[in-house]
Amino acid sequence: MLQYTGLPPFIILLLLCVLSIRPIRHRFHASFYLGHVLLAILYLPFIFWHSWNLIDSWAYLWATVALWLASWTARFFWKMQPMSLKHEWFVGCPTNITYLPGDMTKIEILAPPSFTYERGQHCFIRMPEVEKWGNHPFSIVSVQDSNNQLTKNDKMGNTLSGPIEKNALHNTTLDEHHKIILYARTYSGFTRALSSHFRSQPSTDTINTTSTLLDGPYGGICRPVERYYDTLVLTAGGSGITACLPWLLSFTTKALSSYDLGMMRRVVLIWTIKKADHFLWIEDHLRNCVQRNQDNANGLNLQMKFHVTMDDDSFRNNQDCIENLFEHQSKDDPGFASRTASAQLASQQTSLDKMVDLGKVTKGRPVLKDLLSEEILEGKTLVIGCGPESFLTDLTNACGGLQKKVLQGEIAELALHTERFGW
C-alpha cells in the first residue's frame, strides 16, 4: 500500500516546487500564492494516508499541524489589523492615494495605535475597492520612532495632507493614530490596477481616498545597527529607495533629538534612477534629512550620491550648471553644492539642479565595486541595498570582492543586507 499512496503527495510536492520557480511566481503571483496555500493544505492529509502511523509518524505530523495552525491563528488575530484583538473588527484604515511623476503612487495610511513597527519593516495591504482578495507587500517608508519629532516640527507631515474621511476608524480620534507611508511603482498586477482605478474616476482633487486592510508588520533587521557599525552605506536602484529611506530618516531624526547613536558616525546614500524627475518622489524627505543633520552640531557625516542613467537631455541642458556648482563644492564635503552657486539657479531649478543641491550627481550607471571601495575605508560597515535583480547581483559581487579588506585587516567587518521588490 505504501508503494502507491506516496504518489499523490509526491505530485503535490512536485507542483509546489515547479510553481515556485521565479518566472512563474512573478508572472502569476496571485495564482501562485493561492495555489501554494491550497496545495500545502492538501499535502498534509495525503501524508497522513501515506505514512499510515508507522513508527509513530502521526505524532510528528500532528505536531506539524499544531504549529501551522498556531502560526496562522497568531497572524490572523495579532497581525491582521481588521481581525486584531486590540481594536474593533472589520474596520479598514483610511487612506490617501497621490500620484507622482515616473509612474509612482504615494500611499498614506492612517494606521491604528496598535500598529507598531520598526525601521526596515514591511506590511501587506489589501484595498477591496481595487482588488478584493489580493494581499501585497510594501516597504514602510515612514519611521515610527520619529513621529513625535516630525509632528511637532511639522516637517515630513505625519498628519495626513488632505481629505481622509472614507471608512474612518471607530472609537478613536485622529490624534491617536499615526500615518504610515508607502510607495508603489506602477508595473503590472495590483500596482497597475491601483493606478488605473483611481485615474479613471472623475475627480477635481489630486488626492484620492479609499480604505486599506493592513497586515503586519514583518521583516526588518533585529540587530541594533548603531551599536555594531560606524558606517552605513545605503544603495538603491529606482524605487528600491523605499527600503533605504527609513534608515536615513531614523538616524537623522535621532541625531537631531540627541539620541544615542552608538558607534554610527557616517551615512552614505547611493541612489541610481533612470530619469531626473524620479528624484521628486522623495525630495521632501531627503531635504528634511539634510536640514535636520545641519541643525545638529553633532550630526552625522551625511553624503548623498545620485546616478541618472537615461536622462541625456537634462544633462545636456544642465551640464554648465552642474560644472559651475561642482566648482564651488568643498573638497572636505564633496557631497553638497554651495548655497551661493545654488542661489544663482533657484529661479529656474530643474529636478537635476535640485539633486545637485543635496549631493553629487553623475551621469550613467554606477560601478558599485569602485563606489563601495571608496566609501568602505575602516571600522565596521553595513551595506543595505534594494533594487532590480541585476543591481542586487552587482552589489552582492562588489561586497564579496571587498571582503579581502577584512582578511587583510584594513577594515574590521563588512556586512550586507538586501531587500527585493517581490518574491
C-alpha positions as CSV (number, residue, x, y, z in Angstrom):
1,M,0.0,0.0,0.0
2,L,2.9,2.4,0.8
3,Q,4.0,2.0,-2.8
4,Y,1.0,3.7,-4.4
5,T,-0.2,6.0,-1.6
6,G,3.0,8.0,-1.9
7,L,2.2,9.1,-5.5
8,P,-0.4,11.9,-4.6
9,P,1.8,13.7,-2.1
10,F,4.8,13.3,-4.5
11,I,2.8,15.0,-7.3
12,I,1.7,17.8,-4.9
13,L,5.3,18.4,-3.7
14,L,6.4,18.5,-7.3
15,L,3.8,21.1,-8.2
16,L,4.8,23.2,-5.1
17,C,8.4,23.2,-6.4
18,V,7.6,23.8,-10.1
19,L,5.1,26.6,-9.4
20,S,7.6,28.3,-7.2
21,I,10.1,28.9,-10.0
22,R,10.9,32.6,-10.2
23,P,9.4,33.4,-13.7
24,I,6.2,31.6,-12.9
25,R,5.9,33.1,-9.4
26,H,6.5,36.7,-10.8
27,R,4.2,36.4,-13.8
28,F,1.2,34.8,-11.9
29,H,1.9,35.8,-8.3
30,A,-1.7,35.9,-7.1
31,S,-2.4,32.5,-8.6
32,F,0.9,31.2,-7.2
33,Y,0.0,32.4,-3.7
34,L,-3.5,30.9,-3.6
35,G,-2.4,27.7,-5.3
36,H,0.6,27.3,-2.9
37,V,-1.7,27.5,0.2
38,L,-4.2,25.1,-1.2
39,L,-1.6,22.5,-2.3
40,A,0.1,22.8,1.1
41,I,-3.3,22.1,2.8
42,L,-3.9,19.1,0.5
43,Y,-0.4,17.8,1.1
44,L,-0.9,17.0,4.8
45,P,-3.9,14.6,4.6
46,F,-2.2,12.7,1.9
47,I,1.0,12.4,4.0
48,F,-1.2,11.1,6.9
49,W,-2.6,8.5,4.5
50,H,0.8,7.5,3.1
51,S,2.6,7.2,6.5
52,W,-0.2,5.0,8.0
53,N,1.0,5.9,11.5
54,L,4.2,3.7,11.2
55,I,6.8,4.2,13.9
56,D,4.7,7.0,15.5
57,S,4.9,9.1,12.3
58,W,1.5,10.6,13.0
59,A,2.8,12.2,16.2
60,Y,5.2,14.3,14.2
61,L,2.5,15.1,11.6
62,W,0.1,16.3,14.3
63,A,2.9,18.4,15.8
64,T,3.3,20.0,12.3
65,V,-0.4,20.7,12.0
66,A,-0.4,22.2,15.5
67,L,2.5,24.6,14.7
68,W,1.0,25.5,11.4
69,L,-2.5,26.3,12.9
70,A,-0.8,28.2,15.7
71,S,1.1,30.4,13.3
72,W,-1.9,31.2,11.2
73,T,-4.1,31.9,14.3
74,A,-1.5,34.3,15.7
75,R,-1.2,36.1,12.4
76,F,-5.0,36.2,12.0
77,F,-5.7,37.8,15.4
78,W,-2.5,39.7,16.0
79,K,-1.0,40.9,12.7
80,M,-4.1,41.3,10.5
81,Q,-5.5,44.6,11.7
82,P,-9.1,44.1,10.6
83,M,-9.2,41.0,12.9
84,S,-6.9,42.2,15.6
85,L,-8.0,41.6,19.2
86,K,-6.7,45.1,20.0
87,H,-9.5,47.0,18.4
88,E,-12.8,46.8,16.6
89,W,-13.1,44.1,13.9
90,F,-13.7,44.5,10.1
91,V,-12.7,48.2,10.0
92,G,-10.3,49.4,7.4
93,C,-7.7,52.2,7.6
94,P,-8.5,55.5,5.8
95,T,-6.0,56.0,3.0
96,N,-4.9,58.8,0.7
97,I,-3.6,58.0,-2.8
98,T,-1.4,60.5,-4.5
99,Y,0.2,60.2,-8.0
100,L,3.8,61.3,-8.5
101,P,6.0,61.6,-11.6
102,G,7.5,58.5,-13.1
103,D,4.5,56.2,-12.5
104,M,4.9,56.3,-8.8
105,T,2.0,56.2,-6.3
106,K,2.2,57.5,-2.8
107,I,0.0,55.7,-0.3
108,E,-0.7,57.4,3.1
109,I,-2.5,55.1,5.6
110,L,-3.9,56.3,8.9
111,A,-3.0,53.2,11.0
112,P,-4.5,52.3,14.4
113,P,-2.4,52.9,17.6
114,S,-1.8,49.2,17.9
115,F,0.1,49.1,14.7
116,T,3.7,49.5,15.8
117,Y,6.7,48.9,13.6
118,E,10.5,49.3,13.2
119,R,12.6,50.8,10.5
120,G,13.1,48.5,7.6
121,Q,9.9,46.5,8.1
122,H,7.2,45.9,5.5
123,C,3.5,45.2,5.6
124,F,0.8,43.7,3.4
125,I,-2.0,45.8,2.2
126,R,-5.4,45.0,0.7
127,M,-7.7,47.5,-0.9
128,P,-11.1,46.0,-1.5
129,E,-12.1,48.9,-3.8
130,V,-9.2,48.0,-6.1
131,E,-8.8,44.2,-5.6
132,K,-10.9,42.2,-3.2
133,W,-8.6,39.3,-2.5
134,G,-5.1,40.5,-3.2
135,N,-2.6,40.9,-0.3
136,H,0.6,42.7,-1.4
137,P,3.8,43.6,0.4
138,F,5.3,47.1,0.5
139,S,8.2,48.6,2.5
140,I,7.2,51.1,5.2
141,V,9.0,54.3,4.4
142,S,7.9,56.3,7.4
143,V,9.7,55.8,10.7
144,Q,7.7,55.4,13.9
145,D,10.4,56.5,16.3
146,S,10.5,59.9,14.5
147,N,6.7,60.5,14.6
148,N,6.7,62.7,17.6
149,Q,9.6,64.9,16.5
150,L,8.2,65.2,13.0
151,T,4.7,66.1,14.1
152,K,5.9,68.8,16.5
153,N,8.1,70.4,13.8
154,D,5.6,69.8,11.0
155,K,8.4,68.6,8.7
156,M,7.5,65.5,6.9
157,G,3.8,65.7,7.8
158,N,2.8,62.8,9.9
159,T,-0.6,64.3,9.8
160,L,-2.4,63.4,6.6
161,S,-2.1,66.1,4.0
162,G,-5.6,66.1,2.6
163,P,-9.1,64.7,2.9
164,I,-9.4,61.4,4.8
165,E,-13.0,60.7,5.5
166,K,-13.8,57.3,4.0
167,N,-14.3,54.4,6.5
168,A,-12.6,56.3,9.4
169,L,-11.7,54.1,12.3
170,H,-14.2,54.0,15.1
171,N,-13.9,54.7,18.8
172,T,-10.6,56.7,18.4
173,T,-9.6,60.2,17.4
174,L,-7.3,61.1,14.6
175,D,-4.7,62.2,17.1
176,E,-4.4,58.7,18.4
177,H,-3.4,57.3,15.1
178,H,-0.1,57.6,13.2
179,K,0.5,57.7,9.5
180,I,2.5,55.2,7.6
181,I,3.8,56.0,4.1
182,L,4.2,53.5,1.3
183,Y,5.3,54.0,-2.3
184,A,4.1,51.8,-5.2
185,R,5.8,51.9,-8.6
186,T,3.3,51.0,-11.4
187,Y,4.3,47.8,-13.2
188,S,1.6,45.1,-13.6
189,G,-1.0,43.4,-11.5
190,F,-2.1,45.3,-8.3
191,T,0.1,48.4,-8.9
192,R,-1.4,48.9,-12.4
193,A,-4.9,48.2,-11.1
194,L,-4.3,50.8,-8.3
195,S,-3.1,53.4,-10.8
196,S,-5.8,52.9,-13.4
197,H,-8.7,52.5,-10.9
198,F,-8.3,56.0,-9.4
199,R,-7.1,57.7,-12.5
200,S,-10.3,56.6,-14.4
201,Q,-12.5,58.2,-11.8
202,P,-13.5,61.8,-12.5
203,S,-12.2,64.0,-9.7
204,T,-11.1,67.5,-9.2
205,D,-8.9,66.5,-6.3
206,T,-5.2,65.5,-6.7
207,I,-5.7,63.1,-3.7
208,N,-8.0,60.1,-3.8
209,T,-9.3,58.4,-0.7
210,T,-10.0,54.7,0.0
211,S,-9.9,52.1,2.7
212,T,-7.0,49.7,3.3
213,L,-6.8,46.5,5.3
214,L,-3.3,46.2,6.9
215,D,-1.4,43.0,7.7
216,G,1.9,43.3,9.5
217,P,4.4,44.4,10.1
218,Y,7.0,41.8,9.2
219,G,10.7,41.6,8.5
220,G,13.4,44.1,9.4
221,I,16.8,43.8,11.0
222,C,16.8,42.7,14.6
223,R,20.4,43.6,15.3
224,P,20.7,47.2,16.6
225,V,22.7,48.7,13.7
226,E,24.0,51.7,15.6
227,R,25.6,49.6,18.3
228,Y,27.6,47.4,15.9
229,Y,28.6,49.6,12.9
230,D,30.2,53.0,12.5
231,T,29.3,53.4,8.7
232,L,26.1,52.7,6.9
233,V,26.0,52.6,3.1
234,L,22.5,52.7,1.6
235,T,22.4,51.6,-2.1
236,A,19.2,51.8,-4.1
237,G,18.1,51.3,-7.7
238,G,14.9,53.1,-8.7
239,S,12.0,52.5,-6.3
240,G,14.3,50.5,-4.2
241,I,14.9,53.7,-2.3
242,T,11.8,52.8,-0.2
243,A,13.8,50.2,1.6
244,C,16.8,52.6,2.3
245,L,14.9,55.8,3.2
246,P,13.6,54.6,6.6
247,W,17.2,54.2,7.8
248,L,18.2,57.7,6.6
249,L,15.1,59.2,8.3
250,S,15.7,57.3,11.5
251,F,19.4,58.3,12.0
252,T,19.0,61.9,11.1
253,T,16.0,62.3,13.4
254,K,17.7,60.6,16.3
255,A,20.8,62.8,15.8
256,L,18.6,65.9,16.0
257,S,16.9,64.7,19.2
258,S,20.3,63.9,20.8
259,Y,19.5,60.2,20.8
260,D,22.5,58.0,21.5
261,L,23.7,56.9,18.0
262,G,26.2,54.5,19.5
263,M,29.1,53.8,17.0
264,M,27.3,55.3,14.0
265,R,29.1,58.2,12.6
266,R,28.7,58.2,8.9
267,V,25.8,57.5,6.5
268,V,26.2,57.4,2.7
269,L,23.3,57.2,0.2
270,I,23.9,56.0,-3.4
271,W,20.7,56.2,-5.5
272,T,20.5,55.2,-9.1
273,I,17.5,56.4,-11.1
274,K,16.6,56.4,-14.8
275,K,15.3,59.9,-15.0
276,A,16.0,63.1,-13.0
277,D,12.3,63.7,-12.2
278,H,12.2,60.4,-10.2
279,F,14.1,62.4,-7.6
280,L,10.8,64.2,-6.9
281,W,9.4,61.1,-5.3
282,I,11.2,61.7,-2.1
283,E,12.7,65.2,-2.5
284,D,11.0,66.5,0.7
285,H,12.2,63.5,2.7
286,L,15.8,64.0,1.6
287,R,15.8,67.8,2.1
288,N,14.4,67.3,5.6
289,C,17.2,64.7,6.4
290,V,19.8,67.2,5.3
291,Q,18.2,70.1,7.2
292,R,17.9,68.1,10.4
293,N,21.5,67.0,10.1
294,Q,22.7,70.5,9.5
295,D,20.7,71.8,12.5
296,N,22.5,69.4,14.8
297,A,26.1,70.4,15.8
298,N,26.9,66.8,16.4
299,G,25.2,65.5,13.3
300,L,26.3,62.6,11.2
301,N,28.7,62.7,8.3
302,L,25.9,62.5,5.7
303,Q,26.7,62.1,2.0
304,M,24.4,61.6,-1.0
305,K,25.4,60.5,-4.5
306,F,22.9,60.3,-7.3
307,H,23.4,58.4,-10.6
308,V,21.0,59.2,-13.5
309,T,21.2,56.6,-16.3
310,M,18.8,57.7,-19.1
311,D,18.1,61.5,-18.9
312,D,20.5,62.7,-21.6
313,D,18.6,65.9,-22.4
314,S,18.6,67.0,-18.8
315,F,22.3,66.5,-18.5
316,R,23.0,68.3,-21.8
317,N,20.9,71.3,-20.9
318,N,22.3,71.5,-17.4
319,Q,25.9,70.4,-17.8
320,D,27.2,74.0,-17.5
321,C,25.1,74.5,-14.3
322,I,26.5,71.3,-12.8
323,E,30.1,72.2,-13.6
324,N,29.5,75.6,-12.0
325,L,28.1,74.1,-8.9
326,F,30.8,71.5,-8.6
327,E,33.5,74.2,-8.8
328,H,32.1,75.6,-5.5
329,Q,31.9,72.3,-3.7
330,S,34.3,71.9,-0.9
331,K,36.9,69.1,-1.0
332,D,36.2,68.2,2.6
333,D,32.5,67.9,1.8
334,P,32.1,66.8,-1.8
335,G,28.5,65.7,-1.4
336,F,26.9,69.2,-1.2
337,A,26.9,72.2,-3.5
338,S,27.5,75.6,-2.1
339,R,24.5,77.8,-1.3
340,T,25.9,80.6,-3.3
341,A,26.0,78.6,-6.6
342,S,22.6,77.1,-5.9
343,A,21.0,80.5,-5.4
344,Q,22.0,81.6,-8.9
345,L,19.8,78.8,-10.3
346,A,16.9,78.9,-7.8
347,S,14.6,80.7,-10.2
348,Q,15.0,78.1,-13.0
349,Q,15.7,75.0,-10.9
350,T,15.0,71.6,-12.5
351,S,14.9,68.2,-10.9
352,L,18.6,67.7,-11.8
353,D,19.5,71.0,-10.2
354,K,17.6,70.0,-7.0
355,M,19.7,66.9,-6.8
356,V,22.9,68.9,-7.1
357,D,21.7,70.9,-4.1
358,L,21.8,67.8,-1.9
359,G,24.6,65.7,-3.3
360,K,26.9,64.7,-6.2
361,V,25.2,63.9,-9.5
362,T,26.8,61.6,-12.0
363,K,25.5,60.5,-15.4
364,G,25.4,56.8,-16.1
365,R,25.1,53.5,-14.3
366,P,27.4,53.4,-11.2
367,V,30.3,50.9,-10.9
368,L,29.4,49.6,-7.4
369,K,32.7,47.9,-6.8
370,D,34.6,51.2,-7.2
371,L,32.0,53.3,-5.3
372,L,31.9,51.0,-2.3
373,S,35.7,50.7,-2.3
374,E,35.9,54.5,-1.9
375,E,33.3,54.5,0.9
376,I,34.5,51.5,2.9
377,L,37.7,52.6,4.4
378,E,37.9,51.5,8.0
379,G,35.9,50.2,11.0
380,K,32.7,48.2,10.7
381,T,30.4,48.9,7.7
382,L,26.9,47.8,6.9
383,V,25.6,47.9,3.3
384,I,21.9,47.9,2.8
385,G,20.7,47.6,-0.8
386,C,17.4,47.3,-2.7
387,G,16.7,47.4,-6.5
388,P,16.3,45.3,-9.6
389,E,17.8,41.9,-9.7
390,S,20.8,42.9,-11.8
391,F,21.5,45.8,-9.4
392,L,21.5,43.4,-6.4
393,T,23.7,41.0,-8.3
394,D,26.3,43.7,-8.9
395,L,26.0,44.8,-5.3
396,T,26.5,41.3,-3.9
397,N,29.5,40.7,-6.1
398,A,31.0,44.0,-5.1
399,C,30.7,43.3,-1.4
400,G,32.0,39.8,-1.9
401,G,35.1,41.2,-3.6
402,L,35.7,43.7,-0.8
403,Q,35.8,41.0,1.8
404,K,39.5,40.8,1.1
405,K,39.8,44.1,3.0
406,V,38.7,42.2,6.1
407,L,41.2,39.4,5.5
408,Q,44.0,42.0,5.1
409,G,43.0,43.8,8.2
410,E,42.1,47.1,6.5
411,I,38.5,47.0,7.9
412,A,37.0,45.2,10.9
413,E,33.7,44.0,9.3
414,L,31.7,44.3,6.1
415,A,28.0,43.1,6.2
416,L,25.4,43.2,3.5
417,H,21.6,43.2,3.8
418,T,19.4,43.2,0.7
419,E,15.7,43.6,0.0
420,R,13.9,42.6,-3.2
421,F,10.9,44.1,-5.0
422,G,8.9,40.8,-4.9
423,W,9.0,37.2,-4.1
